[in-house]
Amino acid sequence: MTVVGEAPPAHASGGLREYTQSATFTVPLGVTGVHLVAWGAGGGGGGSFLNTAVQGYASGGGGGGAGFMRGAITVLPLQQLTITIGAGGVGGAGSPVDGAASSPGGAGGDTVVRIGETVVAVAQGGSGGQGGQSGSPAQGGAGGSGGSGTVPPITATGGGGFVRTGAAGTAGAGVVSSPGGTGGLPPDLGSSNPGSRGRGGAGGAADSPAEPGASGNSGLLILGWS
């Protein structure tokens, strides 16, 4: 559930909110700490390369999976937290004309929590996969690297925690009709499971016409208090 500019909950005994879009959260009365579990966004897959004159075909690399962050922060009642959910990296374009360069995928956005102008937690997005490359023979694009993160500082009532790095995307191949590289997956810690969020996009397949890479999936934040 995503609530923008929400009023503080009526009861401060405990709660959980899931954010799939950017929003603000107002700390309930009586609450002095919140727990954060977050994933960034996946990187976009690279586009494929095509040069039919020399039978040059190369698929794009998959985008990197998002990073993961878990931690806690100290807050004040009625304080506002600004939550930015990372947007998935855009897939790269395939060769627009025969022999032209393909494009890499875009980086996935970071999922960030701020109090005022102060950044208190970050789950990084994965990087984009590279487009297929010209050459003799043509070369598949490299996969994008996985994101990491930054945990909140340790305080009297929260902080610490840990980060995990997302999986890298796999590389494409310089073979006609080869599929694009697979997008990297975000960390899955069992009870902390992002579902399809934070996955890297697949690279574009080596075909004619050249194919674009797929966009990465957006991020996620789960916020809880007791």
N, C-alpha and C positions, 0 to 999 in steps of 0.2 A: 504494500500500500504506500502511496506517495501523497503527502499532504503538504501544500505550500502555504507558508505563513500561518501555521496552525496555532490554535489556542492551547495553553497548557492542559494536560489531561486532568479530569476532575479528581482522580485519586492518584496519589503518589506512591501507593504500596508496591507497585511493580508494573512493568509494561515492556512491550517489544514492538518496534516499528521496522518495516522493511522498505527501503527506498530504491526504486529503479529509475527515478528521475531526480534532477536537482531540486532542492527544497530547503526550507528552514525548519528547525525543531526548537520549540520553546520548552525549557527545562521545567518540569512540574514543581510545585511547591513542596518543600521538604526534601528534595533530592540534591545531593552534593557530588554525585559521581555517575557516569554512564559508561557502559561497555560498548566497544565498537568492533565489528567484524566486517571487513571490506575487501572487495576485489576491484581492480581497475578494469579497463576495457581491452579486448583483444586487438592485435594489429591486423591490418588488411593484407590480403594475399597479393603477390606481385602478378602483373600481367604476363602473358606469353609473347614470345618473339617468333616472327615469321619472315622467311626469305625464300620464296619458292624457287628462285633462280638457281640457288645452290643447295636446294633441299635442306634449308636451315630451319629447323623447328626446335623450340625450347620452351618448356613450361616454367611458370613462375613459382617462386618459393612461398610456402605457407607463412602466415603471420604468427608472431609470437603470442603465447598465452599470457594472460594478465597476472600481475603479482597479487599477493594476499597479505593482509595485515590484521592482527588481533591485538587489542589493548584496551586500556581504560583511561579516562580523563576526569580531572576534577572540574566541577561546574558549580554555578550558583543558581538558586531557584529563580526562575523567570528569565534566565540568560538565554540568548538565542545562539544556536549553532547553525552555521551555513554549510550546507552539504552540496557538493558538486559531484555528480555521477559522471564518470568517464564515458565519452562517446566512442563507439567502435571505429577503428581506423578504416578509411575508405580503401576499397580494392583498387589496385593499379590497373591502368588501361593496357590492353594488348597493343601490339604494333598497329598504328593507325593505317599505314599503307605498307605494302610489301617492302621489306628491308629496313623499315624505320624502327627505332628503338622502342622498347616497351617501357612501362613505368613501374616503379616500386609501389608497394602498398603503403598507406599512411600509418603512422603510429597510433596506437590506441590511447585514449585520454586517461589521465589519472583520476581516481576517486579521492576527493580531498574533503577534510573536515576542518573548518575554521571557527575560531571564536574572535569576532571582530576581524582584524586584519592578520591575526596570528594563526598560522597553520599548525594544527595539533596532531594530525594523522594523515598519512598518504598511502594508498595502494596504487602502484604504478601500472600503466598500460604496457602491453607488449609492443615491440617494434614491428614495422611492416616487413613483409617478405620482399626480396628483390625480384625484379622482372627477369624473364629469360634473356640471355645474352647472345649477341652475335659472335661468330668465330668459326673456326674450321677444325672440328665441328662446333656447332652452336652448343652453348652451355646452359643448363637449367639454373634458375635463380636460387640464391641462398635463402634459407629460412630465416625469419626474424627471431630475435632473442626474446626471452620471456621477461616480464616486468618483475620488480621487487617491491619495496615499500619502506616506510619510515614509521616506527612506533612512537606513541606519545611519550613525553618525558615522565620519569618517575616522580610522583608527588605523594603527599601524605595519604590520599584516598584513592589513588589510581596510578596508572602508568605502566611502564614496562611492556610486557607482551612479547610478540615475535612476528617475524615476517617470513614468507616463503616465496620463492621465485617460480614463476610460471614456466611451463615447458616451451622450448624453442620450436618453431615451425620446421618442418622438414624441407629439404631442397627439392627443386624441380629437376627435370632431366632433359637432356638434349636429344630426344628421340621423338619422331613423329607420332602423334596420337597419345603421347605419354600424359598421364594426369598431372595436375599441378600438385605441388607439395601440400602436405596436410597441415592445417593450422594447429598451433600448440594449445594445450589445455591448461586452464588455471589450476592451482592447487585445490585438491579435494580432501578435506580433513574429516571425512565421515559425517559427523553432526554438523560441520560447517561446509555445506555443499552448495555451490552457486548455480547448479543446474546448467543451463546453456549459457549463462552469463560469463563474460570474460574470455570466451574462446577466440582464437585467431582464425582469420578467414583462410580458405584454401587458395592456392595459387591457380592462375589460369592454365587450362590444358593446352598442350602444343597441338594446334589444329589450324585449319584454314576456313574462315578467317581467324585471326588470333583472338584469344579469349581474355577477358579481364579477370583479375582476381576477385575473390569474394570479400566483402567487408567483414571486419571483426565484430564481435558481439559486445554490447555495452556492459558497464560495470554494475555493481551492486553494493549496498551498505545495509547492514542489520545493526540497529541501535537498541540497546536494552538498559533498563534501570530497575532498581529494587529499593 
